[in-house]
Every structure is written in structure tokens, then in C-alpha cells.
């Protein structure tokens, strides 16, 4: 599974890549896990699995304008 942090319509989110789409799990888990770092710190395979069916799917291009390092939030 390829996890990504991306920007779509000016809003940063995260999800996983499936062929030519991204399943935007940040839309469904964002209230409890605002970024991938917080998701990975939890039981993320179970969380991803439980939210994947209801998460929106978006085309990689042209809808996602920017991609970031997997964990863009520095730990300091």
C-alpha cells in the first residue's frame, strides 16, 4: 500500500494510491487523525480498512496538485 499526503482544491489530506486514484482517507479519519503521522502511530491498517469503503476516491491527475513527503509534520 502506498500512503501519500497531497493537496486537492487547496486542502491538504492523505490517503493511499490505488492504480490511478487516491482513496482520500483523510476525509473520513481527519477529525481523529489530522495527518499520516498520527494515523501511523495508531492501529493504522485496521483504521484504513474500516474507512476505505466510505472514503472518497479522486483521480491522481489533474485533481491532486501537490504531493508531499510521507510525514510532512516535523517532530521537534
C-alpha positions in Angstrom: 0.0 0.0 0.0 1.4 3.4 -1.0 0.4 6.1 1.5 0.5 9.7 0.3 0.0 13.2 1.6 -1.4 15.5 -1.0 -3.2 18.8 -1.8 -6.6 18.9 -3.6 -8.5 22.1 -4.1 -6.1 23.9 -1.8 -6.7 21.5 1.1 -4.1 19.1 2.4 -5.2 15.5 3.1 -3.8 11.9 3.0 -4.7 8.6 1.6 -3.5 5.6 -0.4 -2.8 5.1 -4.0 -4.8 2.5 -6.0 -3.8 2.5 -9.6 -4.7 5.9 -10.9 -6.8 7.1 -8.0 -6.3 8.1 -4.4 -8.6 6.9 -1.7 -8.8 10.0 0.5 -9.0 8.6 4.0 -8.1 12.0 5.4 -11.7 13.0 4.7 -13.1 10.2 6.9 -10.4 10.0 9.6 -9.2 13.6 9.7 -11.1 14.5 12.8 -9.3 11.9 14.9 -6.1 11.7 12.9 -5.3 15.0 11.3 -2.2 13.7 9.4 -0.5 10.4 8.4 1.9 10.7 11.4 -1.0 10.4 13.9 -2.6 7.6 11.9 0.6 5.5 11.7 1.0 6.0 15.5 -2.3 4.2 15.9 -3.6 0.9 14.6 -3.5 2.2 11.0 -4.1 -1.0 9.0 -7.4 -1.5 10.9 -8.4 2.1 10.6 -7.6 2.3 6.9 -9.6 -0.9 6.3 -12.6 0.4 8.2 -12.7 3.7 6.4 -11.7 2.8 2.8 -15.2 1.9 1.7 -16.7 5.2 2.7 -13.7 7.5 1.7 -14.0 9.5 -1.5 -11.8 8.5 -4.4 -10.1 11.1 -6.6 -8.1 10.9 -9.7 -4.4 11.3 -9.3 -4.2 14.0 -12.0 -5.4 16.7 -12.5 -7.3 16.8 -9.2 -4.3 16.4 -6.9 -2.0 19.3 -7.4 0.8 18.7 -4.9 2.3 15.7 -3.2 4.5 15.8 0.0 6.8 13.7 2.0 5.0 10.9 3.6 5.3 12.6 7.0 5.4 16.4 6.4 5.0 17.3 10.1 8.5 17.6 11.7 9.0 16.2 15.2 10.7 18.7 17.4 
